[in-house]
Amino acid sequence: MSLLGIFGGTFDPIHYGHLRTAFELRLALGMNELRFVPAGDPPHRSAPLADASVRFRMVEAAIADQPGFVADDRELHRAGPSYTLTTLLEFRQEFPREPICLVVGMDAFLGLPEWHRWREILPLAHLVVAHRPGWSAPTEGILGRLLQEHRARAPVELKQSSGGRIYVHPVTQLEISSTELRELVAAGRDPRYLVPDVVRDTIRNTGCYTGPKAR
Ligand code: ATP
């Protein structure tokens, strides 16, 4: 059974931390496809600075030459907050039996209990948690227990059911964050080598992090 990966995020902007994580996880898990799904209106944070269409264009351009990477704009066409649950329900309808892996960074995983109807997420998909610099897997509390109960020890276990397991995988640690990138650009510095050149060009051409909203 092939694995379908879903990588959600604000991607304001997409950077090499996201891209390298996705690349390593797709290879390590043997995902035949990994969908990048930018959030239209992310529910747990302030509104993105760059317009949804610009963020989507940056994602598309950044992954254009990577086989198996697909940009998916479904959350941008949906009114209201971009809940992951809604997205997973849609994917489940399209792919009723295929194992689906929702890729999240460790920081995002630690915030899982604040997600909209979060207990309904795991039955719909596996969670694949990428280690991020400075974050370690919880051993106590609600997430510690969840991890104990559902943890998969090897990627092959993810192919045995359509969802319900949690797999924690280390990835090359690139301490890059979109927040710092936006601040760096707003301060007039160059994001070169933190983002692909096509993303850097879009940032420069649209002025999305230097306009009035960025101040
Ligand atoms: P911001 O600084 O605006 O919060 P971000 O850099 O964390 O943005 P998001 O678009 O919010 O990026 O993140 C999408 C997903 O990518 C999340 O699951 C997050 O944990 C993960 N992620 C973000 N940056 C990295 C990184 N440097 N390495 C690995 N995973 C990352």
Boltz pocket constraint, residues with backbone or C-beta under 6 A from the ligand:
constraints:
  - pocket:
      binder: B
      contacts: [[A, 8], [A, 9], [A, 10], [A, 11], [A, 12], [A, 13], [A, 16], [A, 17], [A, 18], [A, 21], [A, 103], [A, 104], [A, 105], [A, 106], [A, 107], [A, 108], [A, 130], [A, 131], [A, 132], [A, 172], [A, 174], [A, 175], [A, 176], [A, 177], [A, 178], [A, 179], [A, 180]]
      max_distance: 6.0
